[in-house]
């Protein structure tokens, strides 16, 4: 599923990195601890977090994540947004919290037969 | 083949820049992607450790036919008890650094998991040298 499809389905607000909206999302990872994401997130995943500072982009880029979803209405810092633009990794914002966002994303990504994600 | 990067202590806006440069080079050299993924995690954690704890440091990468060796050497406070620092969850990071989502005590464990050989030497009030080696096969 592409970032833009998830953006529409979850009514996410695109903040930056628009040129990456057709990236493919293969799963998700939820954490506010950067080393946790560094150690355990996988390429192509959407990262759900409330951290909005520039270092999230360093991680997203090094791990080749598909997108970052900022929860509770958070917006990327200015330098975070420009890094997102130059990396082409979108940052999207939602008023929902991490629990609600994860639940909705999981439902979207799980197969129609109801099988769980790998 | 060798290349070296400078790491500035305290400058979180640049944290990850050296690791990112190394990643680009390894990709250009067509190194196995699974190896790159591991190396990048270990390098990033070592780089962030310099930014979070030290005054300055260097990252020196040596590419051999069978392995990548990275030496991250810093001038800084050093680690008084390396065994303790290796424990998952142990951190001496400042409250400011923790608020950013760093300092969870996962950095050194991440490094250990993502390289094949790890040597850490440290002198209190002088600095720390982390040497990590990742082999291409096996």
Contacts between the chains, C-beta under 8 A, distances in Angstrom:
chain1	res1	chain2	res2	distance
A	32	B	101	5.1
A	33	B	101	5.3
A	33	B	104	4.4
A	33	B	106	6.9
A	34	B	48	7.8
A	34	B	100	7.3
A	34	B	101	4.4
A	34	B	102	5.6
A	34	B	104	7.8
A	35	B	45	6.4
A	35	B	48	7.8
A	35	B	102	7.0
A	35	B	104	5.5
A	35	B	106	3.7
A	35	B	107	5.4
A	35	B	110	5.7
A	36	B	104	6.6
A	36	B	106	6.1
A	38	B	41	5.5
A	38	B	44	5.8
A	38	B	45	6.6
A	38	B	110	6.2
A	39	B	41	6.2
A	39	B	106	6.2
A	39	B	109	7.8
A	39	B	110	4.4
A	39	B	113	7.0
A	39	B	114	7.8
A	43	B	37	7.6
A	49	B	101	7.8
A	51	B	100	7.0
A	51	B	101	4.9
A	53	B	12	7.6
A	53	B	100	5.9
A	54	B	12	7.4
A	54	B	13	5.7
A	55	B	12	6.1
A	55	B	15	5.8
A	55	B	16	6.8
A	55	B	100	6.5
A	55	B	101	7.7
A	55	B	102	7.7
A	58	B	15	6.2
A	58	B	16	3.1
A	58	B	17	7.6
A	58	B	19	7.9
A	58	B	20	6.9
A	58	B	44	7.4
A	59	B	16	7.2
A	59	B	44	7.5
A	61	B	16	7.7
A	61	B	20	6.4
A	62	B	16	6.3
A	62	B	19	6.1
A	62	B	20	6.3
A	62	B	23	6.3
A	62	B	40	5.1
A	62	B	41	7.8
A	62	B	44	5.7
A	63	B	40	7.8
A	79	B	13	6.5
